[in-house]
Amino acid sequence: MRNLRTHPPLPERPSIAVESLDRGLRLLQLLRDYGALRVADAAQQLGVSRSSAHRLLQTLVFRGFAVQNEAHVYLPGPSMDAGPARLEWTRDFRRLCQPHLEVLSRRSRESANLMIRVGTNVRFLVTVRARTVEATHDRDGVVMPAHEASGGKALLAELTDDQIREIYTAGPAATLTEAAMAKLLGDATRARAHGYAVNVEETERGVAAVGTAVHDRWGTPVGAVTLSTRADRFAERLPSTLLPLLLDSRAQIERDLADVDLT
């Protein structure tokens, strides 16, 4: 006989369920189980119009839970299998960095971001979006591959080449090709030499970013600060504006971190 104490009945759908949220969660389950979805399939499964299904799927793309390939098929995104970071200090880290990001965004007129690395991914803790019509999108809460994001490259560059190879040789990370690994090691070498890393349309078409690692009072890298902008003006603005402001912001944050024990 089934033990009801250790195996309670499955919960019924609550009468106060939020329909849009429930549909979004159902889409996550479909992506998890099927591995790929077209808009028509999603609409049929959810019993909604194609336009409604499209809006829901695009919201999942925005939050990194889905990606869309060239055939307009939706696939699981990097946020889908990202477990909890389990880093309790990140809340304090974000609170400390927030004012600096606001100043950085205002001075540069670009979007400023704060991220941490968890394994082979980076997680955006906060975005301060530029107050311009051309500002890049909000990335708050988004998960991206570390070897493609500017801040992720800067954080990986804090490791040795052997350590980088080690974390990319097990599990899903082992799918990194030899060419991708060679590029990553080259990017890491340049980041070590210059103190920053760049990403030109590697994570988003038409967007470029520059990032630098932030260190705690003991010199340990704890996160990265980045500036993201339109790719067509990146090269012109990088040496004269973006990079000086970014490095100054890092210095200000590390000065504050010198008085804080994040652990």
Secondary structure by P-SEA (a helix, b strand, c coil): ccccccccccccccccccaaaaaaaaaaaaaaacccccaaaaaaaacccaaaaaaaaaaaaaacccccccccccccccccccccccccaaaaaaaaaaaaaaaaaaaaccccbbbbbcccbbbbcccccccccccccccccccccccccaaaaaaaacccaaaaaaaacccccccccaaaaaaaaaaaaaaaaccbbbbcccccccccbbbbbbbccccccccccccccccccccccccccaaaaaaaaaaaaaaaacccccc
